[in-house]
């Protein structure tokens, strides 16, 4: 009987902890629902700004793709010295 009570106590403690976590998640979801309309409004503005900001990067990537730097080859036979 003692083992059954111990198992029951452990299960109840886990359920209490899960209940607290569920409550925290519900509160966070409620806060996110309040902020979601604000984020949706900003998304429209961000898309326009990001599209304009990407144009110079695309041009730089095209220019950089024509010239590729060759990394120097390590000198064979030398062991690096550590201080």
N, CA, C and O atoms as a DFTB+ gen file, in Angstrom:
332 C
 N C O
     1  1       0.817      -1.200       0.000
     2  2       0.000       0.000       0.000
     3  2       0.855       1.257       0.000
     4  3       0.497       2.277      -0.590
     5  1       1.991       1.160       0.674
     6  2       2.859       2.326       0.773
     7  2       3.360       2.739      -0.612
     8  3       3.430       3.931      -0.909
     9  1       3.701       1.787      -1.445
    10  2       4.182       2.081      -2.792
    11  2       3.108       2.748      -3.638
    12  3       3.404       3.650      -4.422
    13  1       1.877       2.316      -3.486
    14  2       0.775       2.905      -4.249
    15  2       0.611       4.371      -3.884
    16  3       0.416       5.216      -4.757
    17  1       0.690       4.670      -2.603
    18  2       0.559       6.058      -2.161
    19  2       1.720       6.918      -2.658
    20  3       1.536       8.082      -3.014
    21  1       2.901       6.339      -2.677
    22  2       4.074       7.068      -3.183
    23  2       3.912       7.366      -4.673
    24  3       4.176       8.485      -5.115
    25  1       3.483       6.383      -5.438
    26  2       3.270       6.571      -6.873
    27  2       2.191       7.618      -7.101
    28  3       2.333       8.477      -7.970
    29  1       1.124       7.552      -6.334
    30  2       0.038       8.519      -6.462
    31  2       0.530       9.931      -6.151
    32  3       0.180      10.881      -6.850
    33  1       1.339      10.066      -5.106
    34  2       1.872      11.384      -4.737
    35  2       2.755      11.946      -5.849
    36  3       2.669      13.130      -6.174
    37  1       3.606      11.094      -6.433
    38  2       4.491      11.532      -7.518
    39  2       3.665      11.961      -8.733
    40  3       3.956      12.981      -9.357
    41  1       2.640      11.183      -9.064
    42  2       1.782      11.520     -10.213
    43  2       1.071      12.848      -9.985
    44  3       0.977      13.669     -10.897
    45  1       0.573      13.058      -8.777
    46  2      -0.120      14.303      -8.472
    47  2       0.831      15.494      -8.565
    48  3       0.441      16.564      -9.032
    49  1       2.064      15.315      -8.127
    50  2       3.052      16.391      -8.224
    51  2       3.337      16.720      -9.685
    52  3       3.463      17.890     -10.047
    53  1       3.441      15.686     -10.529
    54  2       3.678      15.913     -11.960
    55  2       2.500      16.634     -12.599
    56  3       2.686      17.542     -13.409
    57  1       1.279      16.224     -12.230
    58  2       0.095      16.879     -12.780
    59  2       0.024      18.338     -12.345
    60  3      -0.371      19.198     -13.133
    61  1       0.397      18.624     -11.111
    62  2       0.402      20.003     -10.628
    63  2       1.412      20.840     -11.406
    64  3       1.140      21.986     -11.764
    65  1       2.571      20.258     -11.661
    66  2       3.590      20.969     -12.433
    67  2       3.112      21.208     -13.862
    68  3       3.303      22.297     -14.405
    69  1       2.498      20.212     -14.468
    70  2       1.969      20.368     -15.825
    71  2       0.867      21.422     -15.866
    72  3       0.772      22.184     -16.828
    73  1       0.040      21.470     -14.833
    74  2      -1.028      22.467     -14.776
    75  2      -0.440      23.878     -14.747
    76  3      -0.962      24.782     -15.399
    77  1       0.642      24.067     -13.994
    78  2       1.301      25.378     -13.951
    79  2       1.879      25.743     -15.316
    80  3       1.769      26.888     -15.755
    81  1       2.492      24.772     -15.982
    82  2       3.062      25.032     -17.303
    83  2       1.972      25.367     -18.311
    84  3       2.149      26.256     -19.144
    85  1       0.848      24.663     -18.241
    86  2      -0.269      24.938     -19.152
    87  2      -0.795      26.342     -18.920
    88  3      -1.093      27.062     -19.873
    89  1      -0.911      26.731     -17.664
    90  2      -1.393      28.070     -17.346
    91  2      -0.435      29.132     -17.890
    92  3      -0.878      30.147     -18.426
    93  1       0.861      28.906     -17.757
    94  2       1.856      29.845     -18.283
    95  2       1.750      29.955     -19.798
    96  3       1.812      31.051     -20.355
    97  1       1.591      28.822     -20.454
    98  2       1.471      28.836     -21.913
    99  2       0.198      29.537     -22.364
   100  3       0.207      30.240     -23.375
   101  1      -0.889      29.358     -21.635
   102  2      -2.133      30.032     -21.989
   103  2      -1.998      31.541     -21.827
   104  3      -2.517      32.301     -22.644
   105  1      -1.308      31.979     -20.782
   106  2      -1.081      33.409     -20.588
   107  2      -0.210      33.977     -21.701
   108  3      -0.467      35.073     -22.198
   109  1       0.817      33.234     -22.090
   110  2       1.685      33.688     -23.176
   111  2       0.907      33.760     -24.483
   112  3       1.088      34.699     -25.259
   113  1       0.046      32.785     -24.735
   114  2      -0.760      32.791     -25.961
   115  2      -1.695      33.991     -25.978
   116  3      -1.903      34.602     -27.026
   117  1      -2.255      34.328     -24.833
   118  2      -3.145      35.482     -24.749
   119  2      -2.386      36.771     -25.066
   120  3      -2.895      37.631     -25.785
   121  1      -1.188      36.904     -24.539
   122  2      -0.377      38.091     -24.822
   123  2      -0.010      38.160     -26.302
   124  3      -0.016      39.237     -26.897
   125  1       0.308      37.010     -26.894
   126  2       0.650      36.993     -28.318
   127  2      -0.546      37.363     -29.179
   128  3      -0.389      38.017     -30.210
   129  1      -1.741      36.949     -28.768
   130  2      -2.939      37.323     -29.525
   131  2      -3.139      38.832     -29.506
   132  3      -3.628      39.402     -30.481
   133  1      -2.770      39.483     -28.410
   134  2      -2.894      40.934     -28.320
   135  2      -1.908      41.632     -29.251
   136  3      -2.216      42.688     -29.803
   137  1      -0.740      41.055     -29.425
   138  2       0.322      41.681     -30.213
   139  2       0.230      41.316     -31.696
   140  3       0.767      42.036     -32.537
   141  1      -0.431      40.230     -32.022
   142  2      -0.479      39.736     -33.403
   143  2      -0.968      40.779     -34.400
   144  3      -0.364      40.903     -35.465
   145  1      -2.035      41.542     -34.114
   146  2      -2.460      42.552     -35.097
   147  2      -1.385      43.605     -35.359
   148  3      -1.241      44.082     -36.485
   149  1      -0.638      43.963     -34.330
   150  2       0.432      44.946     -34.516
   151  2       1.525      44.388     -35.414
   152  3       2.061      45.099     -36.264
   153  1       1.850      43.127     -35.228
   154  2       2.870      42.501     -36.065
   155  2       2.393      42.382     -37.507
   156  3       3.187      42.544     -38.434
   157  1       1.121      42.103     -37.706
   158  2       0.580      41.977     -39.061
   159  2       0.661      43.313     -39.788
   160  3       0.941      43.350     -40.986
   161  1       0.419      44.409     -39.075
   162  2       0.514      45.735     -39.693
   163  2       1.952      46.028     -40.105
   164  3       2.185      46.588     -41.177
   165  1       2.907      45.660     -39.277
   166  2       4.311      45.930     -39.566
   167  2       4.853      45.039     -40.670
   168  3       5.804      45.427     -41.349
   169  1       4.286      43.864     -40.871
   170  2       4.763      42.952     -41.911
   171  2       4.657      43.575     -43.290
   172  3       5.555      43.412     -44.116
   173  1       3.569      44.288     -43.546
   174  2       3.396      44.913     -44.854
   175  2       4.498      45.934     -45.112
   176  3       5.045      45.999     -46.213
   177  1       4.819      46.730     -44.098
   178  2       5.877      47.726     -44.239
   179  2       7.240      47.054     -44.388
   180  3       8.066      47.495     -45.187
   181  1       7.476      45.994     -43.625
   182  2       8.765      45.307     -43.652
   183  2       9.044      44.676     -45.003
   184  3      10.185      44.686     -45.464
   185  1       8.027      44.129     -45.643
   186  2       8.224      43.480     -46.938
   187  2       8.707      44.498     -47.961
   188  3       9.601      44.202     -48.755
   189  1       8.132      45.683     -47.951
   190  2       8.552      46.710     -48.899
   191  2       9.986      47.151     -48.610
   192  3      10.781      47.322     -49.533
   193  1      10.313      47.331     -47.347
   194  2      11.655      47.769     -46.972
   195  2      12.674      46.682     -47.283
   196  3      13.751      46.977     -47.801
   197  1      12.352      45.435     -46.976
   198  2      13.286      44.342     -47.235
   199  2      13.524      44.162     -48.726
   200  3      14.642      43.854     -49.139
   201  1      12.505      44.346     -49.530
   202  2      12.671      44.220     -50.975
   203  2      13.637      45.263     -51.504
   204  3      14.460      44.968     -52.370
   205  1      13.541      46.480     -50.989
   206  2      14.454      47.536     -51.415
   207  2      15.868      47.273     -50.899
   208  3      16.840      47.562     -51.596
   209  1      15.992      46.740     -49.710
   210  2      17.309      46.494     -49.125
   211  2      18.017      45.336     -49.810
   212  3      19.248      45.302     -49.834
   213  1      17.279      44.394     -50.364
   214  2      17.890      43.237     -51.012
   215  2      18.509      43.575     -52.360
   216  3      19.427      42.882     -52.799
   217  1      18.038      44.612     -53.025
   218  2      18.545      44.944     -54.356
   219  2      20.051      45.201     -54.372
   220  3      20.725      44.641     -55.237
   221  1      20.625      46.008     -53.476
   222  2      22.084      46.197     -53.496
   223  2      22.839      44.906     -53.194
   224  3      23.920      44.680     -53.738
   225  1      22.288      44.068     -52.342
   226  2      22.955      42.806     -52.017
   227  2      23.013      41.894     -53.230
   228  3      24.008      41.200     -53.438
   229  1      21.963      41.889     -54.027
   230  2      21.942      41.053     -55.226
   231  2      23.001      41.536     -56.205
   232  3      23.713      40.730     -56.803
   233  1      23.105      42.853     -56.368
   234  2      24.113      43.398     -57.281
   235  2      25.522      43.077     -56.779
   236  3      26.400      42.740     -57.573
   237  1      25.740      43.180     -55.484
   238  2      27.057      42.877     -54.924
   239  2      27.378      41.397     -55.080
   240  3      28.525      41.035     -55.340
   241  1      26.388      40.555     -54.926
   242  2      26.609      39.118     -55.086
   243  2      26.969      38.790     -56.527
   244  3      27.828      37.944     -56.778
   245  1      26.317      39.452     -57.469
   246  2      26.639      39.215     -58.880
   247  2      28.062      39.666     -59.186
   248  3      28.796      38.979     -59.896
   249  1      28.449      40.821     -58.650
   250  2      29.795      41.325     -58.896
   251  2      30.829      40.423     -58.226
   252  3      31.893      40.173     -58.791
   253  1      30.526      39.943     -57.042
   254  2      31.462      39.092     -56.319
   255  2      31.596      37.710     -56.923
   256  3      32.615      37.047     -56.732
   257  1      30.588      37.270     -57.643
   258  2      30.648      35.918     -58.195
   259  2      31.586      35.831     -59.391
   260  3      32.024      34.737     -59.747
   261  1      31.903      36.955     -60.017
   262  2      32.794      36.911     -61.174
   263  2      34.249      36.786     -60.761
   264  3      35.053      36.220     -61.502
   265  1      34.605      37.307     -59.582
   266  2      35.988      37.210     -59.111
   267  2      36.003      36.377     -57.846
   268  3      35.352      36.721     -56.859
   269  1      36.744      35.283     -57.875
   270  2      36.855      34.423     -56.705
   271  2      38.311      34.385     -56.260
   272  3      39.215      34.130     -57.057
   273  1      38.519      34.641     -54.982
   274  2      39.875      34.621     -54.441
   275  2      40.300      33.185     -54.185
   276  3      39.514      32.370     -53.700
   277  1      41.548      32.881     -54.514
   278  2      42.092      31.548     -54.285
   279  2      42.832      31.582     -52.958
   280  3      43.744      32.391     -52.788
   281  1      42.463      30.723     -52.010
   282  2      43.149      30.746     -50.718
   283  2      44.583      30.250     -50.867
   284  3      44.844      29.365     -51.681
   285  1      45.517      30.806     -50.094
   286  2      46.914      30.366     -50.193
   287  2      47.058      28.933     -49.697
   288  3      46.371      28.502     -48.770
   289  1      47.979      28.203     -50.345
   290  2      48.213      26.812     -49.964
   291  2      49.161      26.777     -48.773
   292  3      50.114      27.555     -48.726
   293  1      48.917      25.885     -47.803
   294  2      49.832      25.790     -46.664
   295  2      51.164      25.194     -47.105
   296  3      51.234      24.395     -48.040
   297  1      52.206      25.603     -46.411
   298  2      53.541      25.110     -46.726
   299  2      53.658      23.692     -46.185
   300  3      53.492      23.478     -44.984
   301  1      53.944      22.710     -47.057
   302  2      54.038      21.332     -46.573
   303  2      55.320      21.113     -45.771
   304  3      56.342      21.746     -46.038
   305  1      55.259      20.222     -44.796
   306  2      56.449      19.860     -44.035
   307  2      56.705      20.723     -42.822
   308  3      57.675      20.477     -42.105
   309  1      55.885      21.718     -42.557
   310  2      56.088      22.560     -41.378
   311  2      55.051      22.226     -40.327
   312  3      53.858      22.148     -40.621
   313  1      55.498      22.034     -39.125
   314  2      54.602      21.795     -38.004
   315  2      54.349      23.129     -37.323
   316  3      55.296      23.862     -37.038
   317  1      53.106      23.455     -37.060
   318  2      52.843      24.742     -36.404
   319  2      53.410      24.752     -34.991
   320  3      53.362      23.751     -34.276
   321  1      53.943      25.897     -34.607
   322  2      54.516      26.039     -33.271
   323  2      53.518      26.753     -32.380
   324  3      52.929      27.770     -32.748
   325  1      53.352      26.196     -31.221
   326  2      52.431      26.797     -30.266
   327  2      53.239      27.447     -29.150
   328  3      54.259      26.905     -28.725
   329  1      52.799      28.582     -28.685
   330  2      53.544      29.268     -27.613
   331  2      53.508      28.530     -26.304
   332  3      54.090      28.989     -25.320
